[in-house]
Amino acid sequence: FVDGEGCFSVSIFKNRTTKSGFQVMPEFVVTQGQKSLDVLEKIKDFFGCGAIYVNRRYDNHKENIYRYCVRSTKDLNEIIIPFFKANKLLTYKKNDFEIFCRAVEMKLINLHLTAEGLQSFRDLKNPQRLYVRP
């Protein structure tokens, strides 16, 4: 299901309230239309973490889109990542997952709090420049 409708992403936002001026947010997301909201609720119940958000549609689509999101670094590290390490993804998304795992690990060691560390997160998009722990 996640191979088709899921996403492992890492966003970097400007945030004046943080020490570095930026916020790093790894996020696991599964999206579905309103008619399939019950599937997202089952996924949320299965993992026991995260939340479901509505993306209201104001275009010609007839239903809103819902997103099951896990943003807690602790939950990502202790629940989501172990699950997908034990239950391998089948599509190219497995590469996105590996990069995502690196990003969560980097955040856990507070690499996002320095300018050099923030650059390491940006470098995740370029596999030739990935952060390697000394």
Disulfide bonds with the S-S distance in Angstrom:
none
